Amino acid sequence: MLATLLTFATEAAEEEPDQTLFYVLGGLAAAWAVLLFAVGMRSENFPGSAGAMRGVIAVSVLLVAAAMASAVISS
């Protein structure tokens, strides 16, 4: 019985696509969100200028788009 379950688990694991890239990019996006929250709560003028705001938005969009693309590609 145990051997059958181990064989089934091994076969199921081989059929699953590798989702490491999604986990890494999703983790980076989450860490970025927490960092933005922490900095934004401490500073009344965050991000400070229009250029900095565009930069924060660009990084945020790129991280989320990369995580979404990696989720679709790895499924």
C-alpha positions as CSV (number, residue, x, y, z in Angstrom):
1,M,0.0,0.0,0.0
2,L,2.8,2.4,0.9
3,A,4.7,1.6,-2.2
4,T,1.6,2.3,-4.3
5,L,1.1,5.7,-2.7
6,L,4.8,6.6,-3.2
7,T,4.6,5.6,-6.8
8,F,1.5,7.7,-7.3
9,A,3.0,10.7,-5.5
10,T,6.2,10.4,-7.7
11,E,4.1,10.3,-10.9
12,A,2.0,13.2,-9.8
13,A,5.1,15.3,-9.0
14,E,6.5,14.6,-12.4
15,E,3.4,15.9,-14.1
16,E,3.4,19.2,-12.2
17,P,5.1,22.1,-13.9
18,D,7.9,23.9,-12.0
19,Q,6.4,27.0,-10.4
20,T,9.6,28.2,-8.7
21,L,9.8,31.4,-10.8
22,F,6.2,32.3,-9.9
23,Y,6.9,31.8,-6.2
24,V,10.0,34.0,-6.4
25,L,8.4,36.8,-8.4
26,G,5.2,36.7,-6.3
27,G,7.4,36.9,-3.1
28,L,9.3,39.8,-4.6
29,A,6.0,41.6,-5.4
30,A,4.7,41.0,-1.9
31,A,8.0,42.2,-0.3
32,W,7.8,45.3,-2.5
33,A,4.2,46.0,-1.3
34,V,5.3,45.7,2.3
35,L,8.3,48.0,1.7
36,L,6.1,50.6,0.1
37,F,3.7,50.4,3.0
38,A,6.4,50.8,5.5
39,V,8.0,53.7,3.7
40,G,4.7,55.4,2.9
41,M,3.5,55.2,6.5
42,R,6.7,56.9,7.8
43,S,6.8,59.7,5.2
44,E,4.0,62.2,4.6
45,N,5.4,63.2,1.2
46,F,6.1,59.7,-0.2
47,P,7.2,59.3,-3.0
48,G,8.3,62.9,-3.0
49,S,8.1,63.9,-6.7
50,A,6.3,63.0,-9.9
51,G,9.4,61.2,-11.2
52,A,9.7,59.1,-8.1
53,M,6.0,58.3,-8.2
54,R,6.3,57.1,-11.8
55,G,9.3,55.0,-10.8
56,V,7.4,53.3,-8.0
57,I,4.4,52.7,-10.3
58,A,6.7,51.3,-13.0
59,V,8.4,48.9,-10.6
60,S,5.1,47.8,-9.1
61,V,3.5,47.1,-12.5
62,L,6.6,45.2,-13.7
63,L,6.7,43.0,-10.7
64,V,3.0,42.2,-10.8
65,A,3.1,41.6,-14.6
66,A,6.1,39.3,-14.3
67,A,4.4,37.3,-11.5
68,M,1.2,37.0,-13.5
69,A,3.1,36.0,-16.7
70,S,5.1,33.4,-14.8
71,A,1.9,31.9,-13.3
72,V,0.4,31.6,-16.8
73,I,3.6,30.2,-18.4
74,S,4.2,27.6,-15.6
75,S,0.6,26.3,-15.6
